Every structure is written in structure tokens, then in C-alpha cells.
Amino acid sequence: MRTLCWIRRSLAVGLLLGIGWTSSAQPREGLRKLMVQKLDSSKTVLEGIALADFNKIIKHAEKLIQLSKTAEWFVYKTPRYELHSNEFRRAAESLIAKAQAKNLDGVTLAYFDLTMSCVRCHQYVREVRDARLPVPQGGYAHGAVGTE
């Protein structure tokens, strides 16, 4: 019985990470590196906003768009995940357009939209991950909501 439970947990972890039985940890590592690059570019965009350096904003917003088109970016192949990815790209494109127009207020609002798209997507990924977690052996704890 414990072996079956261990197999189920291993399968769930593999599904959460988006890897199969024969995969290595490389897809997860690739995603981690990509997210670090995304964060670095986002920080550099913010630096560009603070310094009103429109060229820096454009360069790193373009890098964000490139990152969002890589294979590692596509964690889930669902319509909702695609929606979040498209919102991210649109916000980055808006950053570029506003920076080209030297519109600092517009750039700032586009940066906020970009940040919110990240937050919403990460919330979605956590929801999917949590929904895929197996129920603990023995069910829910006594007194948990919906168990009495």
C-alpha cells in the first residue's frame, strides 16, 4: 500500500513539474533560469523607468517578449495559461510603444500591467499545482472545512 502511495506521489510531482518518467530535471532547471531572466529584465525595466532611460526600457521589454516565446515558457498548454502569456506580451509591447513615444506615465502604467499579468499567471500556476496535489493519506484532518 505504501509503494502505491509513493508511486502516486511521484507521478503527481512529475505532472506538477511538467516532466515525464524519462525526463531529467533539466526542464525544471530551464524554467527556473528563464524566470530569473524574466525577473532581471523586469527589474531593469523598472530601473529604466526610474531613470527615464527609454532605450533601456525598450531593450529589456523586447527581451521579455523574446523570453515569453521560448519553449521553457509554456508550463501549461491551457487556454487560460495562453491568455496570461498573451496579456504579458501585450503589456511588454505597450511598454515599448510608450517608451518610443517617451511617455513616462504610459510606461509606468504599462509596467504595472506587466507586473499584474505576472502575478495573475503565477496565481493560476499555483492553483493548477495545488489542484493536482494528492489528498493526504487518511483524508482531511478532523475538523477541516467540509469534513464534518
Backbone as CSV, one residue per row, in Angstrom:
resi,resn,N_x,N_y,N_z,CA_x,CA_y,CA_z,C_x,C_y,C_z
1,MET,0.824,-1.189,0.000,0.000,0.000,0.000,0.872,1.259,0.000
2,ARG,1.960,1.242,0.773,2.848,2.400,0.813,3.536,2.608,-0.532
3,THR,3.866,1.514,-1.204,4.511,1.623,-2.516,3.566,2.298,-3.498
4,LEU,2.298,1.910,-3.486,1.313,2.519,-4.375,1.172,4.007,-4.073
5,CYS,1.143,4.361,-2.808,1.045,5.761,-2.408,2.275,6.534,-2.878
6,TRP,3.457,5.927,-2.759,4.697,6.566,-3.187,4.687,6.781,-4.699
7,ILE,4.190,5.805,-5.447,4.112,5.917,-6.904,3.163,7.047,-7.287
8,ARG,2.031,7.132,-6.620,1.068,8.194,-6.909,1.684,9.567,-6.642
9,ARG,2.373,9.690,-5.535,3.012,10.971,-5.202,4.095,11.324,-6.220
10,SER,4.875,10.340,-6.626,5.928,10.587,-7.618,5.321,11.033,-8.941
11,LEU,4.239,10.382,-9.325,3.553,10.757,-10.557,3.014,12.176,-10.450
12,ALA,2.424,12.515,-9.317,1.882,13.859,-9.120,2.981,14.906,-9.198
13,VAL,4.110,14.646,-8.578,5.231,15.576,-8.634,5.710,15.721,-10.074
14,GLY,5.820,14.616,-10.787,6.229,14.665,-12.193,5.273,15.483,-13.032
15,LEU,3.974,15.324,-12.802,2.987,16.101,-13.539,3.078,17.579,-13.199
16,LEU,3.287,17.875,-11.917,3.417,19.265,-11.498,4.596,19.942,-12.170
17,LEU,5.658,19.222,-12.326,6.860,19.784,-12.923,6.824,19.738,-14.435
18,GLY,5.823,19.075,-14.967,5.683,19.010,-16.415,6.682,18.081,-17.075
19,ILE,7.164,17.086,-16.320,8.139,16.162,-16.881,7.588,14.749,-16.816
20,GLY,8.059,13.924,-17.694,7.635,12.532,-17.711,8.605,11.656,-16.952
21,TRP,8.368,10.358,-16.970,9.212,9.421,-16.238,10.639,9.415,-16.753
22,THR,10.835,9.615,-18.031,12.179,9.529,-18.598,12.903,10.866,-18.618
23,SER,12.242,11.928,-18.200,12.853,13.245,-18.234,13.811,13.437,-17.075
24,SER,14.751,14.326,-17.277,15.646,14.711,-16.198,15.099,15.969,-15.556
25,ALA,15.862,16.554,-14.668,15.448,17.784,-14.013,15.704,19.004,-14.890
26,GLN,16.214,18.803,-16.104,16.551,19.919,-16.970,15.365,20.814,-17.315
27,PRO,14.169,20.300,-17.617,13.064,21.217,-17.911,12.774,22.152,-16.741
28,ARG,12.803,21.636,-15.536,12.551,22.459,-14.358,13.660,23.489,-14.194
29,GLU,14.903,23.084,-14.402,16.043,23.993,-14.297,15.963,25.068,-15.379
30,GLY,15.556,24.687,-16.578,15.397,25.651,-17.664,14.342,26.695,-17.330
31,LEU,13.245,26.256,-16.735,12.185,27.177,-16.340,12.682,28.108,-15.236
32,ARG,13.422,27.571,-14.289,13.958,28.393,-13.199,14.869,29.482,-13.759
33,LYS,15.748,29.114,-14.674,16.655,30.094,-15.290,15.867,31.151,-16.063
34,LEU,14.843,30.710,-16.780,14.021,31.638,-17.542,13.331,32.637,-16.615
35,MET,12.802,32.167,-15.491,12.121,33.057,-14.552,13.100,34.042,-13.917
36,VAL,14.333,33.614,-13.679,15.354,34.527,-13.162,15.652,35.603,-14.207
37,GLN,15.758,35.195,-15.470,15.996,36.170,-16.543,14.827,37.145,-16.657
38,LYS,13.608,36.630,-16.512,12.419,37.483,-16.579,12.452,38.502,-15.450
39,LEU,12.772,38.044,-14.260,12.836,38.943,-13.114,13.932,39.994,-13.300
40,ASP,15.092,39.576,-13.788,16.189,40.521,-14.029,15.793,41.583,-15.056
41,SER,15.180,41.159,-16.138,14.760,42.125,-17.158,13.670,43.051,-16.624
42,SER,12.768,42.507,-15.828,11.707,43.334,-15.230,12.303,44.388,-14.300
43,LYS,13.276,43.983,-13.509,13.948,44.937,-12.618,14.660,46.021,-13.420
44,THR,15.264,45.627,-14.533,15.974,46.594,-15.367,14.994,47.559,-16.028
45,VAL,13.806,47.079,-16.386,12.774,47.971,-16.911,12.403,48.993,-15.834
46,LEU,12.232,48.537,-14.607,11.907,49.451,-13.512,13.022,50.479,-13.310
47,GLU,14.253,50.028,-13.396,15.393,50.955,-13.313,15.309,51.993,-14.436
48,GLY,14.982,51.528,-15.632,14.825,52.443,-16.764,13.724,53.460,-16.522
49,ILE,12.646,53.040,-15.891,11.553,53.964,-15.570,12.049,55.008,-14.565
50,ALA,12.735,54.550,-13.531,13.218,55.475,-12.507,14.192,56.503,-13.077
51,LEU,14.968,56.089,-14.070,15.972,56.978,-14.670,15.475,57.664,-15.945
52,ALA,14.237,57.368,-16.346,13.671,57.859,-17.608,14.598,57.491,-18.773
53,ASP,15.145,56.289,-18.706,16.036,55.777,-19.760,15.191,54.916,-20.699
54,PHE,14.635,55.544,-21.712,13.690,54.872,-22.598,14.344,53.770,-23.432
55,ASN,15.604,53.947,-23.780,16.307,52.897,-24.525,16.451,51.627,-23.676
56,LYS,16.752,51.789,-22.415,16.871,50.643,-21.508,15.516,49.939,-21.378
57,ILE,14.465,50.717,-21.274,13.114,50.155,-21.161,12.794,49.338,-22.403
58,ILE,13.047,49.911,-23.572,12.751,49.227,-24.840,13.552,47.934,-24.948
59,LYS,14.834,48.009,-24.686,15.712,46.836,-24.819,15.243,45.682,-23.927
60,HIS,14.903,45.980,-22.692,14.535,44.894,-21.776,13.082,44.454,-21.937
61,ALA,12.228,45.329,-22.423,10.866,44.897,-22.755,10.912,43.946,-23.953
62,GLU,11.789,44.237,-24.911,11.957,43.320,-26.052,12.496,41.977,-25.581
63,LYS,13.413,42.001,-24.623,13.939,40.741,-24.082,12.827,39.950,-23.388
64,LEU,11.940,40.630,-22.676,10.820,39.952,-22.022,9.928,39.263,-23.049
65,ILE,9.689,39.932,-24.163,8.874,39.319,-25.226,9.577,38.081,-25.779
66,GLN,10.875,38.184,-26.012,11.634,37.026,-26.512,11.556,35.856,-25.527
67,LEU,11.715,36.153,-24.242,11.644,35.087,-23.229,10.281,34.400,-23.255
68,SER,9.235,35.194,-23.474,7.875,34.634,-23.443,7.565,33.766,-24.655
69,LYS,8.476,33.730,-25.607,8.269,32.908,-26.805,9.140,31.648,-26.804
70,THR,9.885,31.421,-25.736,10.737,30.235,-25.662,9.928,29.015,-25.226
71,ALA,10.437,27.853,-25.516,9.747,26.600,-25.175,9.577,26.452,-23.661
72,GLU,10.579,26.879,-22.896,10.510,26.732,-21.435,9.371,27.543,-20.825
73,TRP,8.958,28.586,-21.510,7.907,29.476,-21.001,6.576,28.742,-20.860
74,PHE,6.310,27.819,-21.761,4.986,27.196,-21.835,4.860,26.056,-20.828
75,VAL,4.582,26.436,-19.594,4.466,25.491,-18.488,3.222,24.622,-18.657
76,TYR,2.116,25.236,-19.033,0.861,24.513,-19.250,0.329,24.860,-20.635
77,LYS,-0.288,23.891,-21.241,-0.903,24.118,-22.549,-2.415,24.200,-22.356
78,THR,-2.840,25.285,-21.712,-4.264,25.500,-21.462,-4.653,26.871,-22.003
79,PRO,-5.922,27.054,-22.328,-6.365,28.366,-22.817,-6.099,29.493,-21.811
80,ARG,-6.281,29.210,-20.542,-6.078,30.248,-19.526,-4.597,30.632,-19.425
81,TYR,-3.711,29.648,-19.505,-2.280,29.947,-19.473,-1.886,30.761,-20.705
82,GLU,-2.441,30.399,-21.838,-2.171,31.144,-23.072,-2.674,32.585,-22.948
83,LEU,-3.827,32.770,-22.319,-4.370,34.103,-22.092,-3.394,34.935,-21.253
84,HIS,-2.873,34.343,-20.177,-1.915,35.061,-19.330,-0.648,35.411,-20.108
85,SER,-0.167,34.490,-20.912,1.029,34.750,-21.718,0.789,35.875,-22.716
86,ASN,-0.380,35.876,-23.343,-0.716,36.936,-24.297,-0.828,38.297,-23.605
87,GLU,-1.418,38.315,-22.401,-1.512,39.566,-21.633,-0.118,40.094,-21.308
88,PHE,0.783,39.200,-20.951,2.160,39.580,-20.644,2.818,40.211,-21.870
89,ARG,2.686,39.554,-23.017,3.300,40.081,-24.243,2.689,41.434,-24.639
90,ARG,1.365,41.552,-24.515,0.721,42.836,-24.849,1.231,43.957,-23.934
91,ALA,1.398,43.657,-22.658,1.902,44.676,-21.726,3.337,45.059,-22.082
92,ALA,4.156,44.079,-22.447,5.541,44.367,-22.851,5.559,45.181,-24.145
93,GLU,4.673,44.858,-25.073,4.579,45.635,-26.314,4.129,47.066,-26.026
94,SER,3.237,47.226,-25.087,2.785,48.555,-24.689,3.934,49.337,-24.046
95,LEU,4.743,48.653,-23.250,5.939,49.288,-22.675,6.813,49.866,-23.785
96,ILE,7.042,49.078,-24.811,7.885,49.514,-25.929,7.272,50.729,-26.624
97,ALA,5.985,50.658,-26.923,5.315,51.753,-27.630,5.355,53.046,-26.815
98,LYS,5.074,52.927,-25.519,5.082,54.119,-24.657,6.503,54.662,-24.499
99,ALA,7.499,53.793,-24.433,8.886,54.241,-24.318,9.334,54.924,-25.602
100,GLN,8.919,54.384,-26.741,9.269,55.016,-28.022,8.655,56.414,-28.120
101,ALA,7.475,56.586,-27.516,6.812,57.890,-27.505,7.335,58.776,-26.370
102,LYS,8.257,58.244,-25.582,8.839,58.955,-24.435,7.756,59.409,-23.459
103,ASN,6.789,58.537,-23.266,5.658,58.794,-22.369,5.908,58.045,-21.059
104,LEU,6.511,58.731,-20.094,6.897,58.077,-18.844,5.685,57.596,-18.047
105,ASP,4.604,58.373,-18.023,3.402,57.926,-17.316,2.820,56.674,-17.977
106,GLY,2.794,56.669,-19.309,2.303,55.498,-20.039,3.172,54.280,-19.805
107,VAL,4.486,54.478,-19.773,5.420,53.377,-19.493,5.154,52.816,-18.098
108,THR,4.947,53.723,-17.146,4.714,53.292,-15.763,3.440,52.455,-15.660
109,LEU,2.386,52.892,-16.331,1.137,52.111,-16.313,1.308,50.774,-17.030
110,ALA,2.044,50.768,-18.120,2.295,49.511,-18.835,3.116,48.562,-17.972
111,TYR,4.059,49.102,-17.213,4.860,48.272,-16.304,3.967,47.658,-15.228
112,PHE,3.030,48.449,-14.717,2.074,47.925,-13.737,1.258,46.790,-14.351
113,ASP,0.782,46.974,-15.579,0.032,45.915,-16.276,0.891,44.660,-16.443
114,LEU,2.148,44.851,-16.792,3.070,43.727,-16.953,3.209,42.968,-15.623
115,THR,3.414,43.719,-14.561,3.566,43.103,-13.236,2.301,42.356,-12.832
116,MET,1.147,42.953,-13.076,-0.114,42.294,-12.728,-0.324,41.026,-13.554
117,SER,0.120,41.044,-14.809,-0.022,39.831,-15.626,0.838,38.707,-15.037
118,CYS,2.007,39.054,-14.521,2.869,38.044,-13.873,2.189,37.493,-12.630
119,VAL,1.663,38.382,-11.816,1.017,37.961,-10.565,-0.163,37.044,-10.864
120,ARG,-1.001,37.425,-11.818,-2.171,36.593,-12.149,-1.751,35.231,-12.698
121,CYS,-0.731,35.203,-13.526,-0.269,33.930,-14.094,0.307,33.030,-13.004
122,HIS,1.111,33.598,-12.132,1.689,32.786,-11.053,0.603,32.283,-10.106
123,GLN,-0.440,33.078,-9.881,-1.574,32.597,-9.089,-2.222,31.399,-9.775
124,TYR,-2.417,31.502,-11.082,-3.013,30.406,-11.842,-2.157,29.149,-11.764
125,VAL,-0.857,29.298,-11.946,0.038,28.133,-11.897,-0.029,27.478,-10.519
126,ARG,-0.076,28.290,-9.461,-0.204,27.709,-8.111,-1.539,26.985,-7.949
127,GLU,-2.619,27.564,-8.496,-3.933,26.911,-8.407,-3.901,25.547,-9.095
128,VAL,-3.322,25.494,-10.290,-3.237,24.232,-11.021,-2.384,23.243,-10.241
129,ARG,-1.254,23.699,-9.740,-0.362,22.833,-8.970,-1.077,22.292,-7.732
130,ASP,-1.760,23.172,-7.001,-2.453,22.745,-5.786,-3.594,21.783,-6.092
131,ALA,-4.275,21.997,-7.212,-5.382,21.115,-7.591,-4.880,19.718,-7.943
132,ARG,-3.639,19.617,-8.369,-3.083,18.323,-8.755,-2.446,17.572,-7.599
133,LEU,-2.305,18.219,-6.449,-1.700,17.543,-5.303,-2.628,16.440,-4.816
134,PRO,-2.072,15.310,-4.441,-2.913,14.222,-3.945,-3.439,14.542,-2.551
135,VAL,-4.616,13.984,-2.237,-5.171,14.120,-0.895,-4.292,13.316,0.049
136,PRO,-3.931,13.879,1.209,-3.077,13.147,2.143,-3.715,11.814,2.542
137,GLN,-2.855,10.822,2.806,-3.353,9.517,3.227,-4.172,9.704,4.493
138,GLY,-5.353,9.129,4.534,-6.236,9.297,5.680,-7.232,10.424,5.473
139,GLY,-7.179,11.075,4.326,-8.136,12.137,4.031,-7.756,13.442,4.693
140,TYR,-8.772,14.252,4.964,-8.561,15.560,5.560,-8.464,15.448,7.069
141,ALA,-7.840,16.426,7.664,-7.730,16.458,9.124,-9.108,16.632,9.740
142,HIS,-9.306,16.050,10.904,-10.575,16.176,11.616,-10.841,17.643,11.891
143,GLY,-12.025,18.085,11.584,-12.400,19.462,11.840,-12.140,20.393,10.676
144,ALA,-11.544,19.880,9.611,-11.313,20.740,8.446,-12.650,21.068,7.800
145,VAL,-12.703,22.194,7.138,-13.945,22.639,6.498,-14.446,21.579,5.545
146,GLY,-15.706,21.242,5.661,-16.329,20.294,4.756,-16.127,18.836,5.149
147,THR,-15.584,18.557,6.331,-15.366,17.169,6.724,-16.299,16.726,7.837
148,GLU,-17.074,17.637,8.342,-17.947,17.253,9.448,-19.374,17.117,9.007
